């Protein structure tokens, strides 16, 4: 009877989807607790790459239940495409996928508003994925949103048209708006709505409560990363939901007292998509090398990710606010071949040294303070035993554990689920 939480500790793209897939055999239920189709959880096995946006990452395992929680926002168009993409795998999603009636819906006009808002910001744009996430969450907190449970009510169309009218009025206030064909988009939207109606729409908080009482093990799956949290991330360059462990409680209706382990996922280096501060960002050949070897392009947007050395100031902060109990390091193989590895242990801002994350870390005023250790040249992507890892790589692991005071229990050395090393302390 366990509830564990798995989440990202950096600016997203840490590799959460792969680890959820790897760990699913130990759980009965995988429950996604926040975010929307701005997420791109990549899984790779049997030579095939899969990218999930809304559906939990345990979907490829038989006899497992996957829950889309109330904290998620769902785009019916993208959801329909995702379902269609899974049809060839003969997964009985009508049985294995449950959707919270309290999850909010992304309307076509949410996406148009998102794009219009980003255009209006000019050079100050935040780097939105333009999926309508922000406007959907704004309607949620503004108490105007439409929820999954509404689509099976008799006044569904009235609610839709009321919110549509509000959105169109808002669009009139923008000087520039993207060109769009609302009727065409709505056609696909309502097809997605009809598909959603065919799924098992549930009171997910009650379902999870009852299943936990029965002794079922639950893994709560987060999206994005802790440094993108709307409260604790690098605001305003953040997402619109609670990406930290607290989001598992509000996004699933699970009591904090039920949570056992909090698994924190991080890359052996750091990446970021879009705008926002990034103290350890590299603009040299090392950054280019990380990007090329790591194939650092967004799974959802296709945008190139910015790359930099690992930042222990930000990582300690994320561990602290989440109460992380176990760490999992991803894309370790990308650092093979670097003669020296730099590790940021502090920031210098206006001649003052910080070892905690301060209020403002705009890249212009932050000087990262580095320590340097020896790198390794050996290819580790085919290693399956910790004992066979290069000495300098093990030194890197030990260094991080000493500084972070949390054990690293899983090491990923490649994208495939087989390229995963479980350490003895797992």
C-alpha positions as CSV (number, residue, x, y, z in Angstrom):
1,X,0.0,0.0,0.0
2,X,2.4,2.6,-1.3
3,X,2.1,6.0,-2.9
4,X,5.3,7.3,-4.4
5,X,5.8,10.5,-6.4
6,X,8.1,10.8,-9.4
7,X,9.0,14.3,-10.7
8,X,11.7,16.3,-12.4
9,X,14.1,18.5,-10.5
10,X,15.4,20.8,-13.3
11,X,13.6,22.7,-16.1
12,X,11.9,19.6,-17.5
13,X,13.0,17.1,-20.1
14,X,14.8,15.1,-17.4
15,X,13.6,11.7,-18.6
16,X,10.6,11.1,-16.4
17,X,8.7,9.0,-18.9
18,X,11.5,6.5,-19.3
19,X,11.8,5.9,-15.5
20,X,8.0,5.7,-15.0
21,X,8.0,3.0,-17.7
22,X,10.9,1.2,-16.0
23,X,9.3,1.3,-12.6
24,X,5.7,0.5,-13.6
25,X,6.1,-3.2,-12.8
26,X,6.4,-2.3,-9.2
27,X,3.0,-0.5,-9.2
28,X,-0.6,-1.2,-9.8
29,X,-1.6,2.4,-10.8
30,X,0.2,5.2,-12.6
31,X,-1.4,8.5,-12.1
32,X,-0.5,11.7,-13.9
33,X,-1.1,14.7,-11.6
34,X,-0.5,18.0,-13.5
35,X,0.4,19.7,-16.7
36,X,-1.1,19.1,-20.2
37,X,0.1,18.3,-23.7
38,X,3.0,20.6,-23.3
39,X,4.6,17.5,-21.7
40,X,6.6,15.1,-23.9
41,X,7.4,11.9,-22.0
42,X,9.7,9.8,-24.2
43,X,9.9,6.0,-23.8
44,X,12.1,3.7,-25.9
45,X,12.0,-0.1,-26.1
46,X,12.2,-2.8,-28.7
47,X,13.8,-0.3,-31.0
48,X,10.7,1.9,-31.0
49,X,10.5,5.5,-29.7
50,X,7.2,6.6,-28.1
51,X,6.3,10.1,-27.0
52,X,3.3,10.6,-24.7
53,X,1.8,14.0,-24.0
54,X,-1.3,13.4,-21.8
55,X,-1.5,9.7,-21.2
56,X,0.6,8.3,-18.2
57,X,3.8,6.6,-19.0
58,X,2.7,3.2,-17.7
59,X,0.4,2.6,-20.6
60,X,2.5,0.0,-22.4
61,X,2.3,-2.4,-19.4
62,X,-0.5,-5.0,-19.3
63,X,-2.8,-5.2,-16.3
64,X,-1.8,-1.7,-15.1
65,X,-4.3,1.1,-14.6
66,X,-3.3,4.6,-15.8
67,X,-5.1,7.6,-14.4
68,X,-5.3,11.2,-15.8
69,X,-5.8,13.2,-12.6
70,X,-7.8,16.3,-11.8
71,X,-4.7,18.5,-12.0
72,X,-4.2,17.8,-15.7
73,X,-5.6,19.9,-18.5
74,X,-6.6,17.9,-21.6
75,X,-6.7,19.0,-25.2
76,X,-9.3,16.7,-26.9
77,X,-7.6,17.2,-30.3
78,X,-4.2,16.1,-29.1
79,X,-5.7,13.4,-26.9
80,X,-7.5,11.9,-29.9
81,X,-4.2,11.9,-31.9
82,X,-2.4,10.2,-29.0
83,X,-5.0,7.5,-28.8
84,X,-4.9,6.9,-32.5
85,X,-1.1,6.6,-32.3
86,X,-1.5,3.8,-29.7
87,X,-4.0,1.8,-31.6
88,X,-1.3,-0.3,-33.4
89,X,-0.1,-1.6,-30.0
90,X,-3.5,-3.3,-29.2
91,X,-3.8,-1.7,-25.8
92,X,-7.2,-1.9,-24.3
93,X,-7.3,1.8,-23.2
94,X,-11.0,1.7,-22.5
95,X,-10.1,-0.7,-19.7
96,X,-6.7,0.6,-18.6
97,X,-7.1,4.4,-18.8
98,X,-9.3,6.3,-16.4
99,X,-9.9,10.1,-16.7
100,X,-10.8,12.4,-13.8
101,X,-14.1,14.2,-14.2
102,X,-12.5,17.2,-12.5
103,X,-9.7,17.5,-15.1
104,X,-10.1,20.7,-17.1
105,X,-10.4,21.0,-20.9
106,X,-8.3,23.0,-23.3
107,X,-10.6,24.7,-25.8
108,X,-9.5,25.7,-29.3
109,X,-9.7,29.4,-28.2
110,X,-7.3,28.7,-25.3
111,X,-4.6,27.9,-27.9
112,X,-5.4,31.0,-29.9
113,X,-5.3,33.2,-26.7
114,X,-2.0,31.6,-25.8
115,X,-0.5,32.5,-29.2
116,X,-2.0,36.0,-29.1
117,X,-0.6,36.6,-25.6
118,X,2.9,35.5,-26.6
119,X,2.9,37.7,-29.7
120,X,1.9,40.7,-27.6
121,X,4.9,40.2,-25.3
122,X,7.4,40.7,-28.1
123,X,11.0,40.3,-26.8
124,X,9.6,39.6,-23.3
125,X,7.8,36.4,-24.3
126,X,8.2,33.5,-21.9
127,X,8.7,30.8,-24.5
128,X,5.2,29.2,-24.2
129,X,4.6,25.9,-26.1
130,X,1.4,27.5,-27.4
131,X,-0.7,24.6,-26.4
132,X,-3.2,26.7,-24.5
133,X,-2.0,25.5,-21.1
134,X,-1.7,28.9,-19.5
135,X,-5.1,30.2,-20.6
136,X,-6.8,26.9,-19.5
137,X,-5.3,27.1,-16.0
138,X,-6.3,30.8,-15.9
139,X,-9.9,29.8,-16.6
140,X,-9.6,27.1,-13.9
141,X,-8.4,29.5,-11.2
142,X,-10.8,32.2,-12.5
143,X,-13.7,29.7,-12.0
144,X,-14.7,29.8,-15.7
145,X,-13.2,26.5,-16.8
146,X,-14.9,23.5,-18.4
147,X,-14.2,20.1,-16.9
148,X,-14.3,16.6,-18.3
149,X,-17.4,15.9,-16.2
150,X,-19.2,18.8,-18.0
151,X,-19.1,17.0,-21.4
152,X,-21.7,14.4,-20.2
153,X,-24.0,17.0,-18.8
154,X,-27.1,18.3,-20.6
155,X,-25.9,21.9,-20.6
156,X,-22.4,21.1,-22.0
157,X,-22.9,23.1,-25.2
158,X,-24.2,26.1,-23.3
159,X,-21.1,26.1,-21.1
160,X,-18.9,25.8,-24.2
161,X,-20.6,28.7,-26.0
162,X,-20.5,30.9,-23.0
163,X,-16.7,30.4,-22.5
164,X,-16.2,30.7,-26.3
165,X,-17.9,34.1,-26.3
166,X,-15.7,35.3,-23.5
167,X,-12.6,34.2,-25.3
168,X,-13.5,35.9,-28.5
169,X,-14.1,39.1,-26.6
170,X,-10.7,38.8,-25.1
171,X,-9.1,38.3,-28.5
172,X,-10.6,41.6,-29.6
173,X,-8.3,43.3,-27.1
174,X,-5.1,42.1,-28.8
175,X,-3.5,44.3,-31.5
176,X,-2.1,41.2,-33.2
177,X,-3.6,37.7,-33.2
178,X,-2.6,34.6,-35.2
179,X,-4.6,33.6,-38.3
180,X,-7.0,30.8,-37.4
181,X,-9.9,28.9,-38.8
182,X,-12.1,28.3,-35.7
183,X,-14.7,26.3,-37.5
184,X,-12.1,23.9,-38.8
185,X,-10.4,23.5,-35.4
186,X,-13.8,23.1,-33.6
187,X,-14.6,20.2,-36.0
188,X,-11.6,18.3,-34.7
189,X,-12.2,19.4,-31.2
190,X,-15.7,18.0,-31.0
191,X,-14.5,14.7,-32.5
192,X,-12.1,14.6,-29.6
193,X,-14.9,15.3,-27.2
194,X,-16.9,12.4,-28.5
195,X,-13.9,10.1,-28.1
196,X,-13.4,11.3,-24.5
197,X,-17.0,10.3,-23.7
198,X,-16.3,6.7,-24.6
199,X,-13.7,6.5,-21.8
200,X,-14.1,5.6,-18.2
201,X,-14.7,9.1,-16.6
202,X,-14.3,8.8,-12.8
203,X,-14.2,10.6,-9.5
204,X,-10.4,9.9,-9.5
205,X,-9.7,11.0,-6.0
206,X,-12.3,8.5,-4.6
207,X,-11.0,5.8,-6.9
208,X,-7.4,6.3,-5.8
209,X,-8.4,6.4,-2.1
210,X,-10.3,3.1,-2.4
211,X,-7.6,1.4,-4.4
212,X,-5.0,2.5,-1.9
213,X,-7.1,1.1,1.0
214,X,-7.2,-2.3,-0.9
215,X,-3.4,-2.3,-0.8
216,X,-2.7,-1.1,-4.4
217,X,0.6,0.6,-5.1
218,X,0.4,4.0,-6.8
219,X,3.0,6.0,-8.6
220,X,2.2,9.7,-9.1
221,X,3.8,10.9,-12.3
222,X,4.7,14.6,-12.7
223,X,5.3,16.6,-15.9
224,X,7.7,19.5,-16.6
225,X,10.2,20.2,-13.8
226,X,10.4,21.7,-10.3
227,X,12.3,24.8,-11.7
228,X,9.2,25.5,-13.8
229,X,6.8,25.4,-10.8
230,X,4.4,28.3,-10.9
231,X,5.3,29.2,-7.2
232,X,8.9,28.0,-6.8
233,X,10.3,28.1,-10.3
234,X,12.1,30.9,-12.2
235,X,9.0,33.1,-12.4
236,X,7.6,34.3,-14.8
237,X,9.4,31.9,-17.0
238,X,7.5,28.9,-15.6
239,X,4.6,26.7,-16.4
240,X,1.0,27.2,-15.1
241,X,0.8,24.3,-12.6
242,X,2.3,23.0,-9.5
243,X,5.1,20.7,-10.7
244,X,6.5,19.9,-7.2
245,X,5.5,17.1,-4.8
246,X,2.7,19.3,-3.5
247,X,1.1,19.0,-6.9
248,X,0.6,15.3,-6.4
249,X,-1.7,16.0,-3.5
250,X,-3.7,18.7,-5.2
251,X,-3.6,17.1,-8.6
252,X,-4.8,13.7,-7.5
253,X,-6.5,14.3,-4.1
254,X,-4.0,12.2,-2.3
255,X,-3.2,13.1,1.3
256,X,0.4,14.1,2.1
257,X,0.5,11.5,4.8
258,X,0.1,8.8,2.2
259,X,3.2,9.6,0.3
260,X,6.2,7.4,1.0
261,X,9.1,8.1,-1.4
262,X,9.7,11.1,-3.6
263,X,11.8,10.2,-6.6
264,X,13.7,13.1,-8.1
265,X,14.9,12.8,-11.7
266,X,17.8,14.9,-13.0
267,X,20.1,15.0,-15.9
268,X,23.9,14.6,-15.5
269,X,24.0,18.1,-16.9
270,X,21.2,20.7,-17.4
271,X,18.9,21.7,-20.3
272,X,16.2,24.3,-20.7
273,X,13.7,24.9,-23.5
274,X,12.5,28.5,-24.3
275,X,13.2,31.7,-22.4
276,X,14.3,32.2,-18.8
277,X,17.4,32.3,-16.6
278,X,19.9,29.6,-16.9
279,X,23.1,30.4,-14.8
280,X,25.2,27.5,-16.1
281,X,24.2,27.7,-19.8
282,X,27.1,27.1,-22.2
283,X,27.7,29.0,-25.4
284,X,30.8,27.1,-26.4
285,X,31.9,23.8,-27.9
286,X,31.0,22.0,-24.7
287,X,27.4,23.1,-25.0
288,X,27.3,22.2,-28.6
289,X,28.7,18.8,-27.8
290,X,26.1,18.1,-25.1
291,X,23.3,19.2,-27.5
292,X,24.6,17.0,-30.4
293,X,25.3,13.8,-28.3
294,X,22.2,14.2,-26.2
295,X,19.9,15.0,-29.2
296,X,18.6,17.9,-27.2
297,X,15.4,18.8,-29.0
298,X,12.0,19.2,-27.3
299,X,9.8,16.1,-27.6
300,X,6.7,18.3,-27.9
301,X,7.9,21.4,-29.6
302,X,11.0,20.2,-31.5
303,X,12.8,23.3,-30.3
304,X,16.5,23.1,-29.5
305,X,17.3,22.9,-25.8
306,X,19.9,25.1,-24.2
307,X,22.6,23.1,-22.5
308,X,24.9,23.7,-19.5
309,X,26.9,22.1,-16.7
310,X,25.0,20.7,-13.7
311,X,23.8,23.3,-11.2
312,X,23.9,22.0,-7.6
313,X,22.5,25.2,-6.2
314,X,19.2,24.7,-8.2
315,X,19.3,21.0,-7.6
316,X,19.6,21.3,-3.8
317,X,16.7,23.7,-3.9
318,X,14.5,21.3,-5.8
319,X,15.4,18.5,-3.5
320,X,14.6,20.6,-0.5
321,X,11.1,21.9,-1.6
322,X,10.1,18.4,-2.8
323,X,11.4,16.3,0.1
324,X,13.2,14.1,-2.3
325,X,14.2,10.7,-0.8
326,X,15.9,9.0,-3.8
327,X,17.6,10.5,-6.9
328,X,17.8,9.1,-10.4
329,X,20.4,10.4,-12.8
330,X,19.6,10.5,-16.5
331,X,21.7,10.8,-19.7
332,X,24.9,10.0,-18.0
333,X,26.3,8.6,-21.3
334,X,26.2,12.1,-22.8
335,X,29.1,13.2,-20.7
336,X,31.4,10.5,-22.0
337,X,34.4,12.0,-23.7
338,X,34.5,15.3,-21.7
339,X,38.1,15.6,-20.2
340,X,36.9,17.8,-17.4
341,X,33.4,18.0,-15.8
342,X,32.4,21.3,-14.2
343,X,29.9,21.4,-11.3
344,X,28.3,24.6,-10.1
345,X,28.3,24.9,-6.3
346,X,27.4,28.5,-5.8
347,X,26.5,31.8,-7.4
348,X,28.2,35.1,-7.2
349,X,25.8,38.0,-7.5
350,X,27.0,41.6,-7.0
351,X,30.1,40.4,-5.2
352,X,28.0,38.3,-2.8
353,X,28.3,34.5,-2.8
354,X,25.1,32.4,-2.6
355,X,24.8,28.7,-1.9
356,X,21.0,28.7,-1.9
357,X,18.7,29.8,-4.7
358,X,18.1,33.5,-4.3
359,X,14.9,35.4,-5.5
360,X,16.4,36.5,-8.8
361,X,18.8,34.5,-10.9
362,X,18.6,36.4,-14.2
363,X,21.6,35.2,-16.1
364,X,23.0,38.7,-16.6
365,X,23.7,39.2,-12.9
366,X,24.7,35.6,-11.9
367,X,28.3,34.3,-12.1
368,X,28.3,30.5,-11.5
369,X,31.1,29.3,-9.2
370,X,32.5,25.9,-10.4
371,X,34.5,23.0,-9.1
372,X,36.1,20.8,-11.7
373,X,36.7,17.0,-11.6
374,X,38.2,14.6,-14.1
375,X,35.9,13.2,-16.8
376,X,35.9,9.8,-18.4
377,X,36.5,8.6,-22.0
378,X,34.9,5.2,-21.7
379,X,31.5,4.5,-23.4
380,X,29.1,3.5,-20.7
381,X,26.0,3.1,-22.8
382,X,26.2,-0.7,-22.9
383,X,27.1,-1.2,-19.2
384,X,24.5,-2.9,-17.1
385,X,26.4,-3.3,-13.8
386,X,27.5,-0.5,-11.5
387,X,30.7,-2.4,-10.8
388,X,31.8,-2.0,-14.5
389,X,31.4,1.8,-14.6
390,X,34.6,3.8,-15.0
391,X,36.3,5.0,-11.9
392,X,36.0,8.7,-12.8
393,X,32.3,8.3,-13.4
394,X,31.8,6.7,-10.0
395,X,33.7,9.6,-8.5
396,X,31.2,11.9,-10.2
397,X,28.3,10.0,-8.6
398,X,30.0,10.0,-5.1
399,X,30.7,13.7,-5.4
400,X,27.0,14.5,-6.2
401,X,25.7,12.3,-3.4
402,X,28.0,13.9,-0.9
403,X,26.9,17.4,-1.9
404,X,23.2,16.6,-2.3
405,X,22.9,14.3,0.8
406,X,20.5,12.0,-1.1
407,X,21.3,8.6,-2.6
408,X,21.4,8.2,-6.4
409,X,19.6,4.9,-6.9
410,X,19.2,4.7,-10.6
411,X,21.6,5.6,-13.4
412,X,20.4,5.9,-17.0
413,X,23.1,5.3,-19.6
414,X,20.9,5.5,-22.7
415,X,17.3,6.0,-23.9
416,X,16.2,2.4,-24.0
417,X,14.5,0.9,-20.9
418,X,17.3,-1.7,-20.9
419,X,19.9,1.0,-20.5
420,X,19.2,1.4,-16.8
421,X,21.4,0.6,-13.9
422,X,19.7,-0.1,-10.5
423,X,22.3,0.5,-7.8
424,X,22.5,-1.6,-4.7
425,X,21.0,1.3,-2.6
426,X,17.7,1.3,-4.5
